[in-house]
Amino acid sequence: MSRFFDLISKPAREMGGLLPTPPKRAPADSQPRLIRLDSNENPYGPSPHAMEAMQSALTAANSYPDDDCTELRRKLAGIHEVQQEQVLVTAGSTALLSLLCQTMLAPGRNAVTSERSFLVYSMAVHASGAQLIETPMRDDGFDLAAILEAINEDTRLVFLANPNNPTGSMIDAAGVDKFIAEVPGHVVVVLDEAYYEFAVHFAARRNVEYSRSLNYVRQGASVIVLRTFSKAHGLAGLRVGYGLGPAELLAYCARMRDTFSVSSVALAAAVAGMDDHKHIDRVVSNNATEAQILGVGLSELGYHVAPTAANFLYCDVGEDASGIAGRLRNEGISVRPLGAWGAPNCIRVSIGRPEQNQIFLNAARKIAENSQQR
Ligand SMILES: Cc1ncc(COP(=O)(O)O)c(C=O)c1O
């Protein structure tokens, strides 16, 4: 074996890595303009207010950032009507997932989630030496009854991605209410709302009520709500997200944090960008319009598209999806084939700008026609 294999910890030995994402900049000669619809990023970029704040924060980049993220926490606490101690800002919401696992899990303990959900749950749980129990899905969404059933005395965390990545499914307010009421007291429920702004917009259009997640936080329930600036705010590259939950638990998580892990530039961008409702409204309403166009276009090719509450579509192409993804890549478009999620016939397509989506649909049409002729 290798030089360090016997020296590293058991979890490090047993961990698989996150699937490699294609390099951001393809070599100029091979693919001059790869359209990236594979990482659920915001195709409209950050708010101009955030851009301005970043520029000005750069001039103070010689100073360490405010480790308590005071200004951002104060603003978030005010907007969400919770105490400042009930807000923890981290370098992306995935950093808080890891902190929660390090704080609450250990060998012999477990966390529960659904199959075909966010891959980072598995990585964060296994890194803490604990076990992840994944329950089967129901209609491409979380089966909450199965999750309740899977909880045992060693369970400490449950992850509900709402909406779920990669299936785009949403659990409504009544569903979450019922679940929270039935979860045993020794379990903390993580409501991962990375796509919150998109979900709220879709829910309003569809006349359904999205999760009342902040109510649980205000009532002091054992619930952590995760939100991020990576998606609707278009700041994925800066790494800033946060959790809302019980002050005591977040204080334990904060002890485990790396010092100065949220940069001053990220903090400035988040503070300035969060009030730019015009930008966020434009992002979420364009997303909903384009979701409809893409959904219709893909259905016309005979593919099955699941209803989405997020900024991507889960699409069953009825054949090996890695082949389709490879052919799309040859056409200059990158999408995510979902074999590693146990859905070998499915791709996840992030919703891009209108012109990107048209190029994608044209390429998908050409590929579907070629497959029919073969
Ligand atoms: C369900 C879910 N949670 C969290 C995240 C990560 O967010 P962040 O960029 O804040 O780490 C993602 C990103 O794709 C996601 O799909």
The ligand as a Tripos MOL2 file, in Angstrom:
@<TRIPOS>MOLECULE
LIG
   16    16     1     0     0
SMALL
NO_CHARGES

@<TRIPOS>ATOM
      1 C1        -28.7080   20.8010   -0.8490 C.3       1 LIG1
      2 C2        -27.4960   21.6790   -0.8440 C.ar      1 LIG1
      3 N1        -27.0440   22.1660    0.3150 N.ar      1 LIG1
      4 C3        -25.9620   22.9500    0.3780 C.ar      1 LIG1
      5 C4        -25.2670   23.2800   -0.7760 C.ar      1 LIG1
      6 C5        -23.9610   24.0080   -0.6900 C.3       1 LIG1
      7 O1        -24.0040   25.2860   -0.4380 O.3       1 LIG1
      8 P1        -22.7220   26.1280   -0.0950 P.3       1 LIG1
      9 O2        -22.1850   26.6190   -1.3840 O.co2     1 LIG1
     10 O3        -23.2750   27.1910    0.7800 O.co2     1 LIG1
     11 O4        -21.7290   25.2790    0.6390 O.co2     1 LIG1
     12 C6        -25.6990   22.8180   -2.0000 C.ar      1 LIG1
     13 C7        -24.9410   23.1620   -3.2080 C.2       1 LIG1
     14 O5        -25.0270   22.6470   -4.2540 O.2       1 LIG1
     15 C8        -26.8350   21.9870   -2.0400 C.ar      1 LIG1
     16 O6        -27.2720   21.4760   -3.1890 O.3       1 LIG1
@<TRIPOS>BOND
     1     1     2 1
     2     2     3 ar
     3     2    15 ar
     4     3     4 ar
     5     4     5 ar
     6     5     6 1
     7     5    12 ar
     8     6     7 1
     9     7     8 1
    10     8     9 2
    11     8    10 1
    12     8    11 1
    13    12    13 1
    14    12    15 ar
    15    13    14 2
    16    15    16 1
@<TRIPOS>SUBSTRUCTURE
     1 LIG1         1 GROUP 0 **** ****
